[in-house]
Amino acid sequence: MQNIFFTCWRAVLEVLFPSCCAACGHKLIQEEREICSSCLVAIPRTEHAAISDNGIDMLFAERIHLEHRKIRYERGAAFAYYNRDRGQVLRQLIERGKFGTNPNPEVFYVLGREAAREYVGSALLEDIDMLVPIPLHSRRLRERGFNQAEYICKGMSEVLHLPIDTEHLVRVRNNPHQSRSQFDKRESNVRDLFAVRYPEEWKDKHILLVDDVITSGSTLFECMKQLSAIRGCRVSVFALGWAHN
C-alpha cells in the first residue's frame, strides 16, 4: 500500500512539476534523465575513442617532453567539443550544471554515463585500475555542494564497473576558476595545487584522471607531476569537454 501511495504521489508531482531538459528546457519523457535524447545526440563528439594520437594526446605528450619527462603518461581523450561555435550544447549543460540558478550535479552523472558507453572497449580504458576525479578545494566544495568531476566518475563507473578513488588526490590550495582566468595565467594558478596522500598505495597503478573540461591542460598536468613521484604509477586523462581552438 505504501509503495502504491508513493508511486501515485510521484506521478502527481510529475504532472505539476514536469522534469525538463537541462539544455533545451523541453519536457523529458519517462526514459530520459536530466537531458533529452535530442540534446544528447546534438553534443558534438570528438571521436577520440577511435583516434590514436588525438589532440589531447598531442597536447600532453608535447608538454611532458618539454617540461617533465618523468611522467608516465599513457593515453588521453575528451568526449566532446566545448567551443562556443560547435560545442554550445555541452557548454550550456556544464555551465548551467555548475553555475546556474539551481546547480545540478545529476547532469554530470548523465554525461559521464553517456561518455562511458561510447568508450567501452577503447584503448583509453585498457588496464585502468581506478577513476580519480580532479578534487575541489574544501571551500569550493562547500560553496558548490558537489564536485562535478566526481559525478562524472559516478556515471562512468556505473557503465565501466571501475572503482572511484576520492581519498588520495587532494587539492591543497584554492585557486581561481580556470574558466575565468586569462590563458597565460593558468599555469601559475595551478602550481603546487595538489598533493597525494599515502602515495605508496598507488604504486604500479594505472590512474584515469577525470575532469569536466580541458582547456590548456594545466590542471591535469599539475596532477600528473604529483603522480610521477610514485613508483610505477601510470596516468591517463579524460574530460567531458575539450575547449579546442
Sequence and secondary structure as in RCSB ss.txt:
>XXXX:A:sequence
MQNIFFTCWRAVLEVLFPSCCAACGHKLIQEEREICSSCLVAIPRTEHAAISDNGIDMLFAERIHLEHRKIRYER
GAAFAYYNRDRGQVLRQLIERGKFGTNPNPEVFYVLGREAAREYVGSALLEDIDMLVPIPLHSRRLRERGFNQAE
YICKGMSEVLHLPIDTEHLVRVRNNPHQSRSQFDKRESNVRDLFAVRYPEEWKDKHILLVDDVITSGSTLFECMK
QLSAIRGCRVSVFALGWAHN
>XXXX:A:secstr
 HHHHHHHHHHHHHHHS  B TTT  B  TT  SS HHHHHHS B  GGG TT HHHHHHHHHHHHH TT  EEE
EEEEEE  TTT HHHHHHHHHHHHSSS  THHHHHHHHHHHHHHTTSGGGTT  EEEE    HHHHHHHSS HHH
HHHHHHHHHH   B  SSEEE S    GGGS GGGHHHHHTT EEESSGGGGTT EEEEEEEEESS HHHHHHHH
HHTTSTT EEEEEEEEE   
